[in-house]
Structure formats: structure tokens, C-alpha cells
């Protein structure tokens, strides 16, 4: 007994086979390298300074550096210590602002 397939069924079967084979190939390391999709990103920060600092007792060392005046405005330059995020860790730095 011979089964006849139409052209649409044959094309559909070939298309499904190609898609399934491509999907399986894309999951392998070689497939990832050929496709160029594999990308590894390492992200994270060293949070040990934040964990070890008692923020209730953290001294920000506010200090007014100078006061200048314009015709109608006063400019106050001050410095303070703050915990800031650097490349991949946290650090205490002295910052300066003008209000």
C-alpha cells in the first residue's frame, strides 16, 4: 500500500524538519559561536562595605568650605563624605557641592 503526499504536505514536512534541526543546532556551543549569539555578561558589586558599615553611626563630615555672595544670591560651597558606587565596588569619598 502506497501513501500519496501532496506537494503542500511535503513542503511542510521539510520546513518543520529544517526548523527543528536548526533549533537543536542553535542550542549547542558550536551553533552559538557560529550564530554569534552567545554572550557572557558578568555583573555585580562588592557590597561588603555596605554590609559592614553602621549607617546610623556613619559620620558624613559636613563642612562649609566657603560662602560667596553675588548681587542678590549667596553661594555656599560644602563638602561631605558619602558612600558611592565605583567600577565594581562601593567606596567612601569626599564630595563637594555648591548651593
Order of alpha helices (4+ residues) and beta strands (2+ residues): alpha-alpha-alpha-beta-beta-beta
